[in-house]
Amino acid sequence: MTRGFVPIRHKTGGTIRPVSYPMASNVTIFKGDLVMANATGDVQAATAGANTSIIGVAAEYKVNPVGGNNQILIFDDPDIIYSVRSSGVVNATDRFLNAPLSVGTGGNPVTGLSSHMLNAGAMATTATLPLKILGKVDAPNNNWGEVLDLEVCLNSTALTPAVAGV
């Protein structure tokens, strides 16, 4: 089941805390969506191909109507490690590669969960790709060589420098 990005731990053992950001007008952001800054400095759900404008991951589901001025909680700490589903087959040799976002179907308004995934079809060493594959989630029936849940961190964001994959 796709549920977007879920924080699972902090690289340094720190506490995972969301921060409040202003939402763009007339947008829906699902819990687990990667979020990006727009031209006015407000946040919205990231689009496929978004790289260095990524701010973090939505901690909640929220709709902001036209002219609304809602705030949304975002996990923006670059040291958070997330679980996310791959859109295709990922192998153990793909560890430490970078990858783009796959936006999926846009989220589920009933559950409020994101459809964002890691785009397994475009993994590369390209430094500006927003996601870095760290490994696979240790869970039953979650195996390399198939669609699986991965451990990732944000690689290229508005808050951190980009790092090439290896």
C-alpha positions in Angstrom: 0.0 0.0 0.0 1.3 3.4 -0.9 1.4 5.9 1.9 4.1 8.3 0.9 7.1 9.1 3.0 7.0 8.0 6.7 9.7 9.2 9.1 11.3 6.1 10.8 14.3 7.5 12.6 16.8 10.3 12.9 20.4 9.8 11.6 21.9 11.3 14.9 19.3 9.8 17.2 17.6 13.2 17.6 13.9 13.9 18.0 11.7 14.1 14.9 9.7 17.3 15.0 7.5 18.9 12.4 7.7 22.7 11.7 4.8 24.9 10.6 4.9 26.4 7.0 2.4 28.5 5.1 0.5 26.6 2.4 0.0 27.8 -1.1 -3.6 28.9 -2.0 -5.9 26.3 -3.5 -3.8 23.2 -2.8 -4.2 19.8 -1.1 -1.3 18.3 0.6 -1.5 14.6 1.8 0.3 13.2 4.8 3.6 11.8 3.5 3.8 14.0 0.4 7.2 15.6 -0.4 6.6 19.3 -0.3 8.3 22.1 -2.3 8.4 25.8 -2.1 6.7 27.8 -4.8 7.6 31.2 -6.1 5.9 33.1 -3.2 7.6 31.0 -0.5 4.5 28.9 0.3 4.6 25.1 0.2 2.7 22.7 -2.0 2.9 19.1 -2.9 6.0 18.4 -4.9 5.7 17.6 -8.6 7.6 15.0 -10.5 10.9 16.5 -11.5 11.1 18.7 -8.4 14.6 18.6 -7.1 16.3 21.5 -5.3 13.0 23.2 -4.2 12.0 20.3 -1.9 11.5 21.4 1.7 10.6 18.2 3.4 7.7 15.8 4.1 4.1 16.7 5.1 3.3 15.5 8.6 -0.5 15.9 8.1 -3.2 16.0 5.5 -4.6 19.5 4.8 -6.7 21.3 2.2 -6.2 25.0 1.7 -9.0 26.7 -0.2 -8.6 29.6 -2.7 -7.5 32.6 -0.7 -6.9 30.4 2.4 -4.0 31.1 4.7 -3.6 27.7 6.4 -0.3 26.4 7.9 0.8 22.8 7.6 3.3 20.8 9.6 6.4 19.7 7.7 9.3 17.4 8.6 12.1 19.6 7.3 15.2 18.2 9.2 17.6 16.8 6.6 18.7 14.1 9.1 15.4 12.2 9.1 15.3 8.8 7.5 12.0 7.8 5.8 10.3 4.7 4.6 8.9 4.9 1.1 7.6 2.5 -1.5 9.5 2.0 -4.7 7.6 2.4 -8.0 9.5 -0.6 -9.5 12.2 -3.2 -8.9 15.1 -2.1 -6.7 18.2 -4.2 -6.2 20.8 -4.3 -3.4 23.3 -2.8 -5.8 21.1 0.3 -6.1 22.0 1.3 -2.5 23.3 4.9 -2.3 22.0 5.8 -5.7 19.8 8.9 -5.9 16.3 8.9 -7.3 13.5 11.2 -8.3 9.9 11.4 -7.1 7.0 9.5 -8.5 3.8 11.3 -7.6 1.4 8.4 -8.1 -2.3 9.2 -8.2 -2.2 12.3 -6.0 -3.2 10.8 -2.7 -6.3 9.4 -1.0 -8.8 11.9 0.4 -10.5 9.2 2.5 -7.3 8.2 4.4 -5.4 11.4 3.9 -2.3 9.5 2.8 0.0 10.3 0.0 0.6 8.4 -3.2 4.2 9.6 -3.5 6.9 6.9 -4.2 10.5 6.7 -5.1 10.8 6.5 -8.9 12.8 3.3 -9.4 12.9 3.7 -13.2 15.3 6.7 -13.0 17.8 5.9 -10.2 21.2 7.5 -11.0 24.3 9.2 -9.4 22.9 12.6 -10.4 23.5 14.9 -7.4 20.3 17.0 -7.9 17.9 14.1 -7.5 16.0 14.6 -4.3 16.2 11.1 -2.7 19.1 8.9 -1.6 18.5 5.2 -1.2 20.1 4.0 2.1 18.7 0.5 2.2 15.5 -1.5 2.5 13.1 -1.5 5.4 13.7 -4.7 7.5 10.3 -6.3 7.3 8.8 -9.7 6.3 8.4 -10.1 2.5 10.3 -6.9 1.7 13.0 -8.2 -0.5 15.6 -6.7 -2.9 14.8 -7.5 -6.6 11.2 -6.5 -6.4 9.0 -3.5 -5.6 9.7 -2.8 -1.9 9.7 -0.4 1.0 13.0 1.5 1.1 14.9 3.6 3.7 15.8 7.0 2.1 16.9 10.4 3.1 16.4 13.7 1.3 19.4 14.4 -0.8 18.9 17.6 -2.7 16.6 20.1 -1.0 16.2 23.8 -0.6 17.8 23.4 2.9 20.8 21.1 2.1 23.5 20.8 -0.6 23.2 18.1 -3.2 25.4 15.0 -3.0 26.2 12.7 -5.9 25.2 9.0 -5.6 27.8 6.3 -5.6 
